[in-house]
Every structure is written in C-alpha cells, then in structure tokens.
Amino acid sequence: MKMNWGTKIGISYGVFVLFIIGMVYLSFGEKFDLVTEDYYAKELEFQDKIDAKGRLEKLDQNLKTSIENGKLQIHFPHQKNTNIVGSINCFRPSDQSKDFMVDLKNIKAVKEIPLDKFSKGKYLLKIEWTANEKDFYTERTVIIP
C-alpha cells in the first residue's frame, strides 16, 4: 500500500498528539514540595534577613560547622558573655518530610545536634540567632554521611 504525503502528515500529527497527552498524564502524577507554604509572607521579611547577614559579615569571626563524634557541631562567633537565642531550620531540599527545627536557648558558643536526627544526604541549615540584642542570619549546606 502506498501512502501519499497527506497520510504521512496525518500519522505524524496523531503520534505527536498521543505523545503530548501521555506527557500531560505523567506530569499530573509528579510529586512536588513547596519550599514554604506562606511564601509571600516570608518574602516581606527578606530585607530583615539581608540586614542580619550583613551584621554577620561585619564580625571578626564567622559561624563554622563540623561533624565530629556523631554530632553536627555549630560554632557561633565568639562574643563575650553572650547568650545566644534563636533557631535552626534543617531543610532537606529533596524531601519536605525530613525537615525539622532546632531551638537555640542560652547557647554560649557551640550547639551540638546528634546525627541520628538527620537522614543521609544534603541539608540546608537556615540559622537565625540573636546575640547582644542584634539579629544574625546565615545559611550553610551540610552533607550528612
């Protein structure tokens, strides 16, 4: 059976339509997590975080993270006789169900978090704290072995 050019165009168009319908069907089954539910409210607070990051850059020392003895250690910049208050948002980009928060209350210099609270993989630590009535903010990427 011979096909003319009109039949070939019709078959090509039909295959293309079936491909698009299949891709739409597969895209509806894709799981996605929002970074935060209240995105617009967080956006309004963003200038405060920029200012807090700037204050951290002006300090002589910087925040350091390390993994030792089965614990994630967060070393805050040394400030004399200062109690640190704040929070650490442990954000897992690949799975929202593995996110958690750690409160900072009256920390002097180092906060230790046991590694068993984490799953293996990449975490983004969003650290907000107040010391000497000044707010500070930083983000650190940590790979949990």
C-alpha positions as CSV (number, residue, x, y, z in Angstrom):
1,M,0.0,0.0,0.0
2,K,1.3,3.4,-1.0
3,M,1.0,6.3,1.3
4,N,0.8,9.8,0.0
5,W,2.2,12.9,1.8
6,G,-1.2,13.7,3.3
7,T,-1.4,10.3,5.1
8,K,2.1,10.7,6.4
9,I,1.3,14.1,7.9
10,G,-1.8,12.8,9.5
11,I,0.0,9.9,11.1
12,S,2.8,12.2,12.3
13,Y,0.3,14.6,13.8
14,G,-1.6,11.7,15.5
15,V,1.7,10.3,17.1
16,F,2.6,13.9,18.3
17,V,-0.9,14.3,19.9
18,L,-0.6,10.9,21.7
19,F,2.9,11.9,22.9
20,I,1.6,15.2,24.4
21,I,-1.4,13.5,26.0
22,G,1.0,10.9,27.6
23,M,3.3,13.6,28.9
24,V,0.4,15.6,30.4
25,Y,-0.9,12.4,32.1
26,L,2.6,11.7,33.6
27,S,3.1,15.3,34.8
28,F,-0.1,15.1,36.9
29,G,1.4,12.2,38.8
30,E,4.6,14.0,39.7
31,K,5.1,14.8,43.4
32,F,6.4,18.3,44.3
33,D,7.0,20.1,47.6
34,L,6.8,23.8,48.2
35,V,9.8,25.4,49.9
36,T,7.3,27.1,52.3
37,E,3.6,27.3,52.4
38,D,3.5,31.0,53.2
39,Y,5.9,32.2,50.5
40,Y,4.6,35.7,50.2
41,A,4.7,36.5,53.9
42,K,8.3,35.2,54.0
43,E,9.2,37.4,51.1
44,L,8.2,40.5,53.0
45,E,10.6,39.5,55.8
46,F,13.5,39.1,53.4
47,Q,15.1,42.6,53.9
48,D,15.5,41.7,57.6
49,K,17.4,38.6,56.7
50,I,19.6,40.7,54.3
51,D,20.4,43.1,57.2
52,A,21.1,40.1,59.6
53,K,23.5,38.6,57.0
54,G,25.3,41.9,56.7
55,R,25.8,42.1,60.5
56,L,27.4,38.6,60.5
57,E,29.8,39.6,57.7
58,K,31.0,42.6,59.8
59,L,32.1,40.3,62.7
60,D,35.7,39.2,63.0
61,Q,34.8,35.5,63.1
62,N,32.3,33.6,61.1
63,L,29.9,30.7,62.0
64,K,31.5,27.3,61.4
65,T,30.0,23.8,61.1
66,S,31.7,20.5,61.6
67,I,30.8,16.8,62.1
68,E,32.6,15.2,65.0
69,N,31.8,12.3,67.3
70,G,28.4,11.5,65.7
71,K,27.2,15.1,66.1
72,L,26.8,18.1,63.9
73,Q,28.6,21.0,65.7
74,I,27.7,24.6,65.0
75,H,30.3,27.0,66.4
76,F,28.9,30.5,66.8
77,P,31.2,33.6,66.5
78,H,32.7,34.2,69.9
79,Q,31.1,37.1,71.8
80,K,32.0,37.7,75.4
81,N,29.4,36.6,78.0
82,T,26.6,36.4,75.5
83,N,23.7,34.0,75.5
84,I,22.6,33.0,72.0
85,V,18.8,32.6,71.3
86,G,17.3,31.6,68.0
87,S,16.5,28.6,65.8
88,I,18.0,26.3,63.2
89,N,15.8,25.2,60.3
90,C,17.2,21.9,59.0
91,F,15.8,22.0,55.4
92,R,16.1,18.9,53.2
93,P,15.6,20.1,49.6
94,S,14.7,16.6,48.3
95,D,12.1,15.6,50.9
96,Q,9.9,18.0,52.9
97,S,9.0,15.3,55.4
98,K,12.6,15.2,56.7
99,D,12.8,18.9,57.6
100,F,12.9,19.8,61.3
101,M,13.6,22.8,63.6
102,V,16.1,23.0,66.5
103,D,15.6,25.8,69.1
104,L,18.6,27.7,70.4
105,K,18.2,28.7,74.0
106,N,21.0,30.2,76.1
107,I,23.8,28.7,74.0
108,K,27.3,30.1,74.8
109,A,29.4,29.1,71.8
110,V,28.6,25.6,70.4
111,K,25.4,23.8,69.6
112,E,25.5,20.1,69.0
113,I,22.8,18.1,67.1
114,P,23.0,14.3,67.1
115,L,23.4,12.9,63.6
116,D,20.6,10.4,64.2
117,K,18.1,13.2,63.8
118,F,19.2,13.6,60.2
119,S,18.9,11.3,57.2
120,K,21.9,10.7,55.0
121,G,22.2,13.4,52.3
122,K,22.2,17.1,51.8
123,Y,20.7,19.6,54.2
124,L,20.5,23.4,54.1
125,L,20.8,24.8,57.6
126,K,19.0,28.2,57.9
127,I,20.3,29.6,61.2
128,E,18.8,32.6,62.8
129,W,20.0,33.9,66.2
130,T,20.1,36.9,68.5
131,A,23.2,37.9,70.5
132,N,23.7,41.2,72.2
133,E,20.3,42.3,71.0
134,K,21.4,42.0,67.4
135,D,19.9,39.6,64.9
136,F,22.1,37.4,62.7
137,Y,21.3,35.0,59.9
138,T,23.2,32.6,57.7
139,E,22.7,29.5,55.6
140,R,25.1,26.6,55.5
141,T,25.0,23.5,53.3
142,V,25.8,20.2,55.1
143,I,26.2,16.7,53.7
144,I,25.3,14.1,56.3
145,P,27.4,10.9,55.8
